[in-house]
Structure formats: C-alpha cells, structure tokens
Amino acid sequence: MKVYALKDNVKKFIKHVPTGYKFDANGVSDWPDDQFTRRRLRDGDISLEPPKRGATVTKSEKLDAAPDSIVGRFQRREEQLQATTQQKSKTS
C-alpha cells in the first residue's frame, strides 16, 4: 500500500522495519499492510493520503524530538554518529 510521511522527521528517520523500505524524497513509500504499518497509521506518523502542508508547527512535531519517541532516538543516534565522525577527522 502506498503510504505518505506526515512529518519531515518521519520521512528522514523512519523506515519499514521488517522490510527496510524507506521513504523517497517526496515522503512516499510502498509498505505492506502489516502490523508495523497499521501501528504507524494509528500513531499518526503516516497516512494513506498525501499530506496537506501547512505553515504552522503542530504539537506532535515538537514532540518528535522527545527522548522516548522513535524519531527522537533516531535523531540522537545520527547526532552521535556525526559527532564521532567529526572527532575522528579532527584527530587525523
């Protein structure tokens, strides 16, 4: 089924874990109809319809970086990898 990422953080950090399918640059991916997909639909991370983009930041977008959210964990991991890479390049 075609799914759409509703937030930029979801598009960047989330992939279909069982299959590894990622979102393209437009935030669209083709995921199977399984438990993982249905959970992301319930959570409001993805939609079966293209998102309507607005200029306002929603409360859920602010909470994406929360330490216990899946997106927050991915962001911290990416930041840690970047910091490690920068430290290695400085010592080289």
ZIJO-V567488 format. One record per pair of residues at least 4 apart in sequence whose C-alpha atoms are under 7 Angstrom apart, sorted by sequence separation. I is the first residue (numbers start at 1). GAP is how many residues later the second one is. If there is no record, write none. Layout:
# ZIJO-V567488
i = [I	I]
gap = [GAP	GAP]
This chain:
# ZIJO-V567488
i = [7	8	9	10	16	23	24	33	34	35	36	37	38	39	40	41	57	58	59	60	65	68	69	70	71	72	73	74	75	76	77	78	79	80	81	82	83	84	85	86	87	88	5	15	16	23	24	40	41	64	67	68	5	15	16	23	31	40	41	65	66	67	15	22	64	65	15	64	11	16	11	5	4	5	4	3	4	2	3	2	3	2	3	1	2	1	1	1	10	7	6	5	6	5	6	4	5	3	4	3	4	3	4	6	2	4	13	10	13	9]
gap = [4	4	4	4	4	4	4	4	4	4	4	4	4	4	4	4	4	4	4	4	4	4	4	4	4	4	4	4	4	4	4	4	4	4	4	4	4	4	4	4	4	4	5	5	5	5	5	5	5	5	5	5	6	6	6	6	6	6	6	6	6	6	7	7	7	7	8	8	12	15	16	22	23	23	24	25	25	26	26	27	27	28	28	29	29	30	31	32	35	38	39	40	40	41	41	42	42	43	43	44	44	45	45	45	46	46	58	61	61	62]
